[in-house]
Amino acid sequence: MLDVFMIFSKSGLVLFKYELATLKGDPVDALIRTVLLENRSTTDTVFKVGSYAIKWKLVNKYGIVCVAVYQSSLALTYVDDLLENVATAFPRAFKDDIADATGPLDFGTKFDTLLFEAEENSRRSNRQNRAKKPAAVKTSGQTPENDNTDDNDTGDEADDDEFAQFRSTRRGGPRGYQGRKSGSRSPKSGGKGSGNATKAKRAWNEKEDMTEEERIALDVTGSNGASADEVEAAYLRKAKVYLPDEEGEMADLDKEAAEEDGNDDDDDDGGWNFGSSAVGNFFQRLTGQKPLTREDLSLPIETMQKQLQAQNVSAVAAREICEAVMQDLEGQKLGSMTRGVSTAVRESCEKALQRLLAPKRSIDVLREARAAKAEGRPYTIVFIGVNGVGKSTSLSKVCYYLKNNGLKVMLCACDTFRSGAIEQLKVHSKNLGVPVFEAGYNKDAASVAVNGIKQAKDTGMDVVLIDTAGRMQNNEPLMRSLTKLVAKTKPDLCVQVVEALAGNDATDQLVHFDKALKDFSETTVPRTIDGMIMTKFDTIGDKVGGAISLVHATGQPIIFVGTGQKYTNINKLNAKKIVRVLLQ
């Protein structure tokens, strides 16, 4: 998005200014001194100074200069068209006033229209260009990035099925390893070539009176499949991808915190001071007098709502945010004649989004874990979510972060159903150098968790991270089992892991999980979800609106985001960056 758009005369009189962000340093002064005052001819289409890119348009007939300033890291394809349109529209509107003007002219409403049209034309052109791209041709041995033929898409963020290649050689869920001839494919139940064979319904209920056959069916070890050592070895061969580049490397959120501490002194550069340049300081003396009406606000707010939804903000959240902006601005007077309606809408929307992302409860996992340690008890976190979103990997990243900050962490394997789940967690524990508590398959997950917490306390552990089985939000038996585990363990945090690529489906999962924890709880005060971890956040580009939808739906914060496969790739959600991307 634009930071500043200006129109000034060659004598230095500011005729119009649109300002969305306070500039650091004097980028326009640099343009004036380096290019305009020196009358330097140049074929460059953009002038770069510091972190800014500047484009300009001279209108010699009227002696004015149109200047657009934006972050050089952004590819704003509409700036050239906007400059051309403004360079035509401004003289047409004020051709009799430019020469005698003594201050800024009221060009805000027209500029808002031109900016909206330029942005819309740019977005339309981008959509058309994407539509013209030929579809990727799938060749032998290749799998398109969006191929969803597997049960769970691993993407860049490893998840509960990150060892899919190994697991694909096993058939029948948890019945252990069974070899398959090279090149052969096992037909899916009910599909072509499957005959009348039907898949036996899996028993998910936790029964104490299971038969020996049922117990064997759930056990991935023993004579019916590969040994536990073979299964673990298969996971170990895949596990190097998680290891950090250097031993003891800080997690990403620690690196970012260290960088912010080191840059504290860089924030005092001050904004752009017109008084120190040839442009003048007219804006400090001007105030607008016209109250904003719904009619003034309707078009820019409608545009803003469409932009939010295009960035994966749910329709409900986008509508409520925009209604809050309408209520905030209706009846207000603009701060200056040059502060356009579009600018006011953007500023109000930015504040609304930052308020939404500000957590009702500030969750600092490291600080809370240290406080629990001081109380002489282990800090417990339960990780829940649907299949394949990355619970085990997210748990391991949190473990790495806490261990690197001096805490003793124990993992607790409470996924007693998914084949290979315990072996997978053991591999993570070996990589991380932490113990894991497990009781094997076909066990009551809630009892395993309770016993794990007890052992952690007895052995002086500071933190217990509890892994649970993936389950769909509409599966009542499994949701009752999860509610039982959460109620019995009484964790310090109940964290739902969601996938950024799921978009608004993640919001649906979160709402139903939270509702199930309330509906199936047998306690007077049900324990619900405290916060979220969003995985694969590095894969969504500018489609960051899912984060807004999640927080809007529950009022709970996003505690961490996963930004890659390695244990170090975990970070905190930067609300300011999210808002900037949404409004650019």
C-alpha positions as CSV (number, residue, x, y, z in Angstrom):
1,M,0.0,0.0,0.0
2,L,1.0,3.6,-0.5
3,D,2.7,5.4,2.4
4,V,2.4,8.9,1.0
5,F,1.1,10.6,-2.1
6,M,1.8,14.3,-2.7
7,I,1.3,17.0,-5.2
8,F,3.4,20.2,-4.9
9,S,4.3,23.1,-7.0
10,K,7.9,23.7,-8.3
11,S,8.0,26.6,-5.8
12,G,7.6,24.1,-3.0
13,L,4.0,24.7,-2.1
14,V,2.1,21.6,-1.1
15,L,-1.2,21.3,-3.0
16,F,-2.3,17.9,-1.8
17,K,-1.1,15.2,0.5
18,Y,-2.4,11.6,1.2
19,E,-0.6,10.1,4.2
20,L,-1.2,6.6,5.4
21,A,2.1,6.1,7.3
22,T,4.7,8.3,8.9
23,L,7.9,8.3,6.9
24,K,11.3,7.9,8.5
25,G,13.9,10.3,7.3
26,D,13.3,12.7,4.4
27,P,12.8,10.5,1.2
28,V,10.9,13.3,-0.7
29,D,13.6,15.8,0.2
30,A,16.2,13.4,-1.2
31,L,14.2,13.2,-4.4
32,I,14.0,17.0,-4.6
33,R,17.7,17.5,-4.0
34,T,19.0,14.6,-6.0
35,V,16.7,14.7,-9.1
36,L,14.4,17.6,-9.2
37,L,16.5,20.6,-8.1
38,E,19.5,19.2,-10.0
39,N,17.3,19.0,-13.0
40,R,19.0,15.6,-13.6
41,S,17.7,13.7,-16.6
42,T,17.2,10.0,-15.8
43,T,15.7,7.0,-17.5
44,D,15.0,5.4,-14.1
45,T,11.3,4.9,-13.4
46,V,11.8,4.7,-9.6
47,F,14.0,6.5,-7.1
48,K,15.1,4.4,-4.1
49,V,16.2,5.9,-0.8
50,G,16.5,3.8,2.4
51,S,13.6,1.4,2.6
52,Y,11.4,3.6,0.3
53,A,10.7,3.6,-3.4
54,I,9.5,6.8,-5.0
55,K,7.8,7.4,-8.3
56,W,6.9,10.8,-9.7
57,K,5.3,12.6,-12.6
58,L,6.1,16.1,-13.7
59,V,3.3,18.2,-15.2
60,N,5.3,21.1,-16.7
61,K,2.3,22.9,-18.1
62,Y,1.1,23.7,-14.6
63,G,4.4,23.5,-12.8
64,I,3.4,20.7,-10.5
65,V,5.0,17.4,-9.4
66,C,3.0,14.3,-8.3
67,V,5.0,11.9,-6.0
68,A,4.1,8.5,-4.7
69,V,6.1,6.9,-1.8
70,Y,5.9,3.3,-0.8
71,Q,8.0,0.5,0.7
72,S,10.5,-0.8,-1.8
73,S,9.8,-4.3,-0.8
74,L,6.3,-4.1,-2.1
75,A,5.4,-4.6,-5.8
76,L,2.7,-2.0,-6.3
77,T,1.8,-2.4,-10.0
78,Y,-0.8,0.3,-9.9
79,V,1.4,3.3,-9.0
80,D,2.2,4.3,-12.6
81,D,-1.4,4.3,-13.6
82,L,-2.3,6.3,-10.5
83,L,0.3,8.9,-11.2
84,E,-0.9,9.3,-14.8
85,N,-4.5,9.6,-13.7
86,V,-3.8,12.1,-10.9
87,A,-1.6,14.1,-13.2
88,T,-4.6,14.5,-15.5
89,A,-7.4,14.9,-13.0
90,F,-5.8,17.4,-10.6
91,P,-5.1,20.1,-13.3
92,R,-8.5,19.5,-14.8
93,A,-10.1,20.1,-11.4
94,F,-8.0,23.1,-10.3
95,K,-6.6,24.6,-13.5
96,D,-7.8,28.1,-12.4
97,D,-6.6,27.7,-8.8
98,I,-3.1,26.2,-9.0
99,A,-1.3,29.5,-9.9
100,D,-3.0,31.5,-7.1
101,A,-3.1,28.7,-4.5
102,T,-1.7,29.5,-1.0
103,G,-2.3,26.2,0.5
104,P,-3.6,22.6,-0.1
105,L,-6.6,22.1,-2.4
106,D,-9.5,19.8,-1.6
107,F,-8.7,16.8,-3.8
108,G,-9.3,14.1,-1.2
109,T,-12.6,12.6,-2.5
110,K,-11.4,12.5,-6.1
111,F,-8.1,11.0,-5.1
112,D,-9.9,8.2,-3.2
113,T,-11.8,7.3,-6.3
114,L,-8.7,7.3,-8.5
115,L,-6.8,5.2,-6.0
116,F,-9.7,2.7,-5.7
117,E,-9.9,2.4,-9.5
118,A,-6.2,1.9,-9.9
119,E,-6.1,-0.8,-7.2
120,E,-9.1,-2.6,-8.7
121,N,-7.7,-2.5,-12.2
122,S,-4.4,-4.0,-10.9
123,R,-6.2,-6.8,-9.0
124,R,-8.3,-7.5,-12.1
125,S,-5.2,-7.7,-14.3
126,N,-3.5,-10.0,-11.9
127,R,-6.5,-12.4,-11.8
128,Q,-6.6,-12.5,-15.6
129,N,-2.9,-13.2,-15.8
130,R,-3.2,-16.1,-13.3
131,A,-6.1,-17.5,-15.3
132,K,-4.0,-17.5,-18.5
133,K,-1.3,-19.6,-16.9
134,P,-1.3,-23.2,-18.2
135,A,-2.1,-25.9,-15.8
136,A,0.9,-28.0,-14.6
137,V,1.2,-31.3,-16.4
138,K,1.6,-34.2,-14.1
139,T,4.4,-36.5,-15.4
140,S,5.3,-39.9,-14.2
141,G,6.8,-40.0,-10.8
142,Q,5.8,-36.4,-10.0
143,T,3.1,-35.2,-7.7
144,P,1.6,-31.7,-8.1
145,E,1.7,-29.4,-5.0
146,N,-2.1,-29.4,-4.8
147,D,-2.5,-33.1,-5.2
148,N,-4.8,-34.2,-2.4
149,T,-4.9,-37.9,-3.2
150,D,-3.2,-38.7,0.1
151,D,-5.2,-38.8,3.3
152,N,-3.2,-35.9,4.7
153,D,-1.2,-33.2,2.8
154,T,2.2,-32.7,4.4
155,G,3.2,-29.5,2.7
156,D,6.2,-27.6,4.1
157,E,5.2,-28.2,7.7
158,A,5.6,-31.7,8.9
159,D,2.5,-33.1,10.6
160,D,1.1,-36.2,12.1
161,D,1.4,-38.0,8.8
162,E,4.8,-36.6,7.8
163,F,6.2,-40.1,7.3
164,A,3.6,-40.8,4.7
165,Q,6.0,-42.6,2.4
166,F,6.8,-45.2,5.1
167,R,3.2,-45.4,6.2
168,S,1.9,-45.9,2.6
169,T,3.6,-49.4,2.7
170,R,1.3,-50.4,5.5
171,R,-2.4,-51.4,4.9
172,G,-5.4,-51.5,7.1
173,G,-4.5,-48.7,9.5
174,P,-2.8,-49.8,12.7
175,R,-2.3,-53.5,11.7
176,G,1.4,-53.1,11.3
177,Y,3.8,-53.1,8.4
178,Q,3.0,-55.3,5.3
179,G,5.2,-55.3,2.3
180,R,3.9,-54.5,-1.2
181,K,5.2,-55.4,-4.5
182,S,7.0,-52.6,-6.4
183,G,4.6,-50.7,-8.7
184,S,1.5,-52.3,-7.3
185,R,-1.3,-50.2,-5.9
186,S,-3.9,-51.3,-3.4
187,P,-7.4,-50.5,-4.4
188,K,-9.4,-48.3,-2.1
189,S,-12.5,-49.9,-0.5
190,G,-15.5,-49.6,-2.7
191,G,-13.5,-48.3,-5.6
192,K,-12.8,-49.8,-8.9
193,G,-11.3,-53.3,-8.6
194,S,-12.3,-53.7,-5.0
195,G,-15.0,-56.2,-5.6
196,N,-17.4,-56.6,-2.8
197,A,-14.8,-56.1,-0.1
198,T,-15.7,-53.6,2.5
199,K,-13.5,-52.0,5.1
200,A,-14.1,-53.1,8.6
201,K,-15.4,-50.3,10.8
202,R,-12.7,-49.2,13.3
203,A,-13.5,-49.3,17.0
204,W,-12.5,-46.0,18.5
205,N,-14.2,-46.3,21.9
206,E,-11.8,-47.0,24.7
207,K,-12.9,-50.3,26.1
208,E,-11.3,-52.1,29.0
209,D,-12.8,-55.5,27.8
210,M,-11.1,-55.6,24.4
211,T,-10.5,-59.0,22.9
212,E,-7.1,-60.2,22.0
213,E,-7.9,-59.8,18.3
214,E,-8.9,-56.2,18.9
215,R,-5.8,-55.5,20.9
216,I,-3.5,-57.0,18.2
217,A,-5.3,-55.0,15.6
218,L,-4.3,-51.8,17.4
219,D,-0.8,-52.8,18.1
220,V,1.9,-51.9,15.5
221,T,4.5,-54.2,17.1
222,G,4.8,-57.9,17.4
223,S,4.4,-60.8,15.0
224,N,1.6,-59.2,13.0
225,G,3.9,-56.5,11.6
226,A,7.2,-54.8,12.0
227,S,8.9,-54.8,15.4
228,A,8.9,-51.6,17.4
229,D,12.6,-51.1,16.6
230,E,11.9,-51.4,12.8
231,V,9.1,-48.9,13.0
232,E,11.2,-46.5,15.0
233,A,14.1,-46.9,12.6
234,A,11.9,-46.0,9.7
235,Y,10.9,-42.7,11.5
236,L,14.6,-42.0,12.4
237,R,15.6,-42.2,8.7
238,K,13.1,-39.4,8.0
239,A,13.7,-37.3,11.1
240,K,16.8,-35.3,10.1
241,V,14.7,-32.8,8.4
242,Y,13.6,-31.4,11.8
243,L,17.0,-30.8,13.2
244,P,18.3,-27.2,13.4
245,D,21.3,-26.1,11.2
246,E,23.4,-25.7,14.3
247,E,23.3,-27.4,17.7
248,G,21.7,-25.1,20.3
249,E,20.4,-22.7,17.6
250,M,17.7,-20.3,18.9
251,A,14.1,-20.7,17.9
252,D,12.9,-18.1,15.4
253,L,10.9,-16.2,18.1
254,D,14.0,-15.9,20.3
255,K,16.0,-14.6,17.3
256,E,13.3,-12.0,16.5
257,A,13.1,-10.9,20.2
258,A,16.9,-10.5,20.2
259,E,16.8,-8.4,17.0
260,E,14.0,-6.2,18.4
261,D,16.1,-5.6,21.6
262,G,19.1,-4.6,19.5
263,N,17.1,-2.2,17.4
264,D,15.4,-0.3,20.2
265,D,17.5,2.7,19.5
266,D,16.5,2.8,15.8
267,D,13.0,4.0,16.5
268,D,13.9,7.6,17.2
269,D,14.6,8.7,13.7
270,G,11.4,10.7,13.8
271,G,8.9,11.2,11.0
272,W,9.1,13.2,7.9
273,N,9.4,16.9,8.9
274,F,8.0,19.1,6.2
275,G,9.3,22.2,8.1
276,S,12.9,21.2,7.3
277,S,12.4,21.0,3.6
278,A,11.4,23.2,0.7
279,V,7.9,21.8,0.8
280,G,6.7,23.7,3.9
281,N,4.5,22.9,6.9
282,F,1.0,23.8,5.8
283,F,-0.6,20.6,7.1
284,Q,0.1,21.5,10.7
285,R,-2.2,24.5,10.3
286,L,-5.1,23.0,8.4
287,T,-8.2,21.2,9.8
288,G,-11.2,19.8,8.0
289,Q,-14.7,20.8,8.9
290,K,-17.0,18.5,7.0
291,P,-18.5,15.6,9.2
292,L,-18.4,12.2,7.5
293,T,-21.7,10.6,6.5
294,R,-22.6,7.0,5.7
295,E,-22.7,8.1,2.0
296,D,-19.1,9.3,2.2
297,L,-18.0,6.1,3.9
298,S,-20.0,3.5,2.0
299,L,-17.7,3.0,-1.1
300,P,-14.3,2.9,0.7
301,I,-15.8,0.6,3.4
302,E,-17.3,-1.7,0.8
303,T,-13.9,-1.8,-0.9
304,M,-12.2,-2.6,2.4
305,Q,-14.6,-5.4,3.1
306,K,-14.0,-7.0,-0.3
307,Q,-10.3,-6.7,0.3
308,L,-10.5,-8.4,3.7
309,Q,-12.5,-11.3,2.3
310,A,-10.1,-11.7,-0.6
311,Q,-7.4,-12.2,2.0
312,N,-9.3,-15.1,3.6
313,V,-11.0,-13.1,6.4
314,S,-14.4,-14.8,6.9
315,A,-17.5,-12.9,5.7
316,V,-18.9,-12.5,9.2
317,A,-15.6,-11.2,10.6
318,A,-15.1,-8.8,7.7
319,R,-18.6,-7.5,8.0
320,E,-18.3,-6.8,11.7
321,I,-14.9,-5.2,11.3
322,C,-16.3,-2.8,8.6
323,E,-19.4,-2.0,10.7
324,A,-17.1,-1.1,13.6
325,V,-15.2,1.2,11.2
326,M,-18.5,2.8,10.1
327,Q,-19.6,3.5,13.7
328,D,-16.1,4.9,14.5
329,L,-16.0,7.4,11.6
330,E,-19.6,8.4,11.1
331,G,-20.0,12.0,12.2
332,Q,-16.3,12.6,12.6
333,K,-14.5,15.5,11.0
334,L,-11.3,14.8,9.0
335,G,-8.1,15.8,10.6
336,S,-7.1,17.9,7.6
337,M,-8.4,18.9,4.2
338,T,-5.9,16.6,2.6
339,R,-6.7,13.6,4.8
340,G,-9.0,11.7,2.4
341,V,-11.9,9.4,3.4
342,S,-10.1,6.4,2.2
343,T,-7.2,7.2,4.5
344,A,-9.5,7.6,7.5
345,V,-11.1,4.3,6.7
346,R,-7.8,2.5,6.5
347,E,-6.6,4.0,9.7
348,S,-9.7,3.1,11.6
349,C,-9.7,-0.5,10.1
350,E,-6.1,-0.9,11.2
351,K,-7.0,0.1,14.7
352,A,-10.0,-2.3,14.7
353,L,-7.8,-5.2,13.4
354,Q,-5.1,-4.6,16.0
355,R,-7.7,-4.5,18.8
356,L,-9.1,-7.8,17.5
357,L,-5.7,-9.5,17.5
358,A,-4.8,-8.2,20.9
359,P,-5.4,-11.2,23.2
360,K,-7.9,-11.0,26.0
361,R,-5.4,-13.1,28.0
362,S,-1.8,-12.5,27.4
363,I,-0.2,-16.0,27.0
364,D,3.6,-16.1,27.5
365,V,4.3,-19.9,27.6
366,L,7.9,-19.5,28.8
367,R,7.0,-17.0,31.6
368,E,4.1,-19.2,32.8
369,A,6.2,-22.4,32.7
370,R,8.9,-20.7,34.8
371,A,6.2,-19.5,37.3
372,A,4.9,-23.1,37.6
373,K,8.4,-24.3,38.2
374,A,8.8,-21.8,41.1
375,E,5.6,-23.3,42.5
376,G,7.2,-26.8,42.5
377,R,4.8,-28.3,39.8
378,P,5.1,-29.2,36.2
379,Y,3.5,-26.9,33.6
380,T,1.2,-28.9,31.3
381,I,0.1,-28.3,27.8
382,V,-2.4,-30.5,25.9
383,F,-2.2,-30.4,22.0
384,I,-5.5,-31.1,20.2
385,G,-6.8,-30.9,16.6
386,V,-7.9,-32.9,13.6
387,N,-5.8,-35.4,11.8
388,G,-2.8,-34.2,9.9
389,V,-2.5,-30.6,11.0
390,G,0.9,-31.0,12.6
391,K,0.2,-31.6,16.3
392,S,3.3,-33.8,17.0
393,T,5.6,-31.5,15.1
394,S,4.2,-28.4,16.8
395,L,4.6,-30.0,20.2
396,S,8.2,-30.8,19.3
397,K,8.9,-27.2,18.3
398,V,7.5,-25.9,21.6
399,C,9.6,-28.5,23.4
400,Y,12.8,-27.2,21.6
401,Y,11.9,-23.6,22.4
402,L,11.4,-24.4,26.1
403,K,14.4,-26.7,26.5
404,N,16.6,-24.1,24.8
405,N,15.4,-21.6,27.5
406,G,16.6,-23.9,30.3
407,L,13.5,-25.9,31.2
408,K,13.3,-29.7,31.6
409,V,10.6,-31.0,29.3
410,M,8.9,-34.4,29.1
411,L,6.7,-35.6,26.3
412,C,3.6,-37.7,26.9
413,A,2.3,-40.0,24.2
414,C,-1.5,-40.1,24.5
415,D,-2.2,-41.0,20.9
416,T,-2.8,-44.6,21.6
417,F,-4.7,-45.4,18.4
418,R,-2.8,-44.1,15.3
419,S,-0.3,-46.6,14.0
420,G,3.3,-45.4,14.6
421,A,2.2,-42.4,16.7
422,I,4.3,-43.5,19.8
423,E,7.3,-44.4,17.7
424,Q,7.1,-41.0,16.0
425,L,7.1,-39.2,19.3
426,K,10.0,-41.3,20.5
427,V,12.0,-40.2,17.5
428,H,11.3,-36.5,18.4
429,S,12.3,-37.2,22.0
430,K,15.7,-38.6,20.8
431,N,16.3,-35.7,18.5
432,L,15.5,-33.3,21.3
433,G,17.2,-35.1,24.1
434,V,14.1,-35.3,26.3
435,P,12.2,-38.2,27.9
436,V,8.9,-39.5,26.7
437,F,6.2,-41.2,28.8
438,E,4.2,-43.9,27.0
439,A,2.1,-46.9,28.0
440,G,1.7,-48.5,24.6
441,Y,-1.4,-48.8,22.4
442,N,-5.0,-49.6,23.4
443,K,-4.8,-47.7,26.6
444,D,-7.1,-45.1,28.1
445,A,-5.5,-41.8,26.9
446,A,-6.7,-39.8,29.9
447,S,-5.1,-42.3,32.4
448,V,-1.9,-42.2,30.4
449,A,-1.8,-38.4,30.6
450,V,-2.5,-38.4,34.4
451,N,0.2,-40.9,35.0
452,G,2.6,-39.0,32.8
453,I,2.1,-35.8,34.8
454,K,2.6,-37.7,38.0
455,Q,5.9,-39.2,36.8
456,A,7.0,-35.7,35.6
457,K,6.4,-34.3,39.1
458,D,8.2,-37.2,40.7
459,T,11.3,-36.9,38.5
460,G,11.5,-33.1,38.7
461,M,10.4,-32.2,35.2
462,D,9.3,-28.6,34.6
463,V,7.0,-29.0,31.6
464,V,4.8,-31.9,30.2
465,L,3.7,-31.7,26.6
466,I,0.8,-34.0,25.9
467,D,0.2,-35.4,22.4
468,T,-3.3,-36.6,21.6
469,A,-4.9,-38.5,18.7
470,G,-6.3,-36.6,15.8
471,R,-10.0,-36.6,15.4
472,M,-12.7,-35.0,13.4
473,Q,-14.8,-32.4,15.2
474,N,-18.1,-34.2,14.3
475,N,-17.1,-37.5,15.8
476,E,-18.9,-37.6,19.1
477,P,-17.3,-40.7,20.7
478,L,-13.8,-39.3,20.1
479,M,-14.8,-35.8,21.2
480,R,-16.1,-37.2,24.5
481,S,-12.8,-39.1,24.9
482,L,-10.9,-35.8,24.4
483,T,-13.1,-34.0,26.8
484,K,-12.4,-36.7,29.4
485,L,-8.6,-36.3,28.9
486,V,-8.8,-32.5,29.3
487,A,-11.0,-32.6,32.3
488,K,-8.8,-35.2,34.1
489,T,-5.4,-33.6,33.4
490,K,-6.6,-30.0,34.1
491,P,-3.8,-28.6,31.9
492,D,-2.3,-25.1,32.2
493,L,-3.0,-24.7,28.5
494,C,-5.3,-26.5,26.1
495,V,-4.0,-25.6,22.6
496,Q,-5.7,-26.4,19.3
497,V,-3.4,-26.9,16.4
498,V,-4.8,-25.6,13.1
499,E,-3.5,-25.5,9.6
500,A,-3.1,-22.1,7.8
501,L,-3.9,-23.6,4.5
502,A,-7.3,-24.8,5.7
503,G,-8.5,-21.2,5.6
504,N,-12.0,-20.8,7.0
505,D,-12.3,-24.5,7.5
506,A,-9.9,-24.1,10.4
507,T,-12.4,-21.7,12.0
508,D,-15.1,-24.3,11.7
509,Q,-12.9,-27.0,13.3
510,L,-12.0,-24.6,16.2
511,V,-15.6,-23.6,16.9
512,H,-16.8,-27.3,16.9
513,F,-13.9,-28.4,19.1
514,D,-14.6,-25.6,21.6
515,K,-18.3,-26.4,21.6
516,A,-17.7,-30.2,22.2
517,L,-15.4,-29.5,25.1
518,K,-18.3,-27.5,26.7
519,D,-21.2,-29.8,25.7
520,F,-19.5,-33.1,26.8
521,S,-17.9,-31.9,30.0
522,E,-19.2,-33.3,33.2
523,T,-17.7,-30.4,35.3
524,T,-19.6,-27.3,36.3
525,V,-17.0,-25.1,34.7
526,P,-16.0,-26.8,31.4
527,R,-12.4,-26.4,30.3
528,T,-12.2,-25.0,26.7
529,I,-9.5,-24.0,24.3
530,D,-7.0,-21.4,25.6
531,G,-5.3,-20.6,22.3
532,M,-4.1,-21.8,19.0
533,I,-1.0,-22.8,17.1
534,M,-1.2,-22.1,13.3
535,T,1.0,-24.4,11.2
536,K,2.3,-23.9,7.6
537,F,2.1,-20.1,8.1
538,D,5.0,-19.7,5.7
539,T,3.0,-21.2,2.8
540,I,0.0,-18.8,2.5
541,G,1.7,-15.7,1.2
542,D,-0.6,-12.7,1.7
543,K,-3.7,-14.8,2.5
544,V,-3.3,-14.1,6.2
545,G,-7.0,-13.4,7.0
546,G,-7.5,-16.9,8.5
547,A,-5.7,-15.6,11.6
548,I,-8.3,-12.8,11.9
549,S,-11.2,-15.3,11.5
550,L,-9.8,-17.6,14.2
551,V,-9.4,-15.0,16.8
552,H,-12.7,-13.4,15.9
553,A,-14.6,-16.7,16.2
554,T,-13.2,-17.6,19.7
555,G,-11.7,-14.5,21.2
556,Q,-8.6,-16.6,22.0
557,P,-5.1,-15.7,20.8
558,I,-2.8,-17.4,18.3
559,I,0.1,-18.3,20.6
560,F,2.6,-19.6,18.0
561,V,2.8,-20.0,14.2
562,G,4.9,-22.7,12.4
563,T,7.1,-21.3,9.6
564,G,8.9,-24.4,8.4
565,Q,9.9,-28.0,9.2
566,K,12.8,-27.5,11.5
567,Y,12.4,-27.4,15.3
568,T,13.6,-23.7,15.2
569,N,10.8,-22.7,12.8
570,I,8.3,-21.4,15.4
571,N,7.4,-17.8,16.0
572,K,4.9,-15.5,17.6
573,L,2.1,-13.9,15.5
574,N,3.2,-10.3,14.7
575,A,-0.1,-8.4,14.7
576,K,1.3,-5.3,13.1
577,K,2.7,-7.3,10.1
578,I,-0.6,-9.1,9.7
579,V,-2.5,-5.8,9.6
580,R,0.0,-4.3,7.1
581,V,-0.3,-7.3,4.8
582,L,-4.2,-7.2,5.0
583,L,-4.3,-3.5,4.1
584,Q,-1.6,-3.3,1.5
